[in-house]
Amino acid sequence: MAKDIGIIFVFVFSISGICLYKWIAIYNKIKTMNLIKCKVTDVINRTTYQNNIYDFHYSYIVNSEEYGTSDRLMFYIL
């Protein structure tokens, strides 16, 4: 009985250690990110039966080059 509890404890402790390691890695990556300013260039409103869905298009400048993106590319489920 004690052997089974020991195996379960080691298994759960290993999973919690892996999750803590991943959380620290994500936290450090977010902490070192550089914020950029962007402008909303276009807003598309899609009206459905239950709610409104807004699709934003952004433009931003990084290293003297202008880029554009939208929520459609980030959240393709919408």
N, C-alpha and C positions, 0 to 999 in steps of 0.2 A: 504494500500500500504506500509506503513512504517513497519507494522507487518511482511509482507513477506520479506522485505529487512533485517529486524532484524534477522529473522530465517535463511536466507541464510548466513548472516554475521557470526552468531554463528556457523553454520555448517562448513563453510570454515575455520574459525578460529580454530575450534576443530580439523579438519583434519590437518591443518598446525602445531598445537601443538603436535599432535601424531607423525607426520613426524620428527619434530625437536627432540623429545624425542628419537625416534629410531635412528636418526643420531648420537646423543650424545652417546648413548649406544654402537653403532658400533665403533665410534671413540675411545672411552675409551678401548674397547676390543682390537682394533688394536694397540693402544699405549702400552698396557701391554703385548703384545705378545713377546716371546723370539725367536730371529732369530737363525736358525740352518744352518750349512753348509752341503751341499749335493754334491754328485758326480754324473755326468751323466754316467751311465754304458752302455746304449745302445740307439741307435737312429734308428728308422725305418722310411723309406721314402716311402710314398704311392703317386704315381704319378696319378693324375686324368687328365681329359681333360683340365680343366681350371687352376688348381694350384697344388702345391705339399703340402702334409700333412705330417708333421713330428710328430712322436710319440716318446717322450722321456721317458726313464726309469731312475729312480733316486735311489740312496741308501744313507741313512743317519744314524747317530748314535745318540741315545738319551739314557741317563742313562746307558751307556756301553752296550747297545743292538743295533744291526744293523737291520734296517727296510728298506723296499723297496716299491716304489710306481711308478706309471706311469701316464702319461696324459690320458691314456685310462680310468683309474678309475675315474679321476677327470672330464673329459669331454667325457662322454660316447656317445655323439651325433656323435663325429668324428669316 
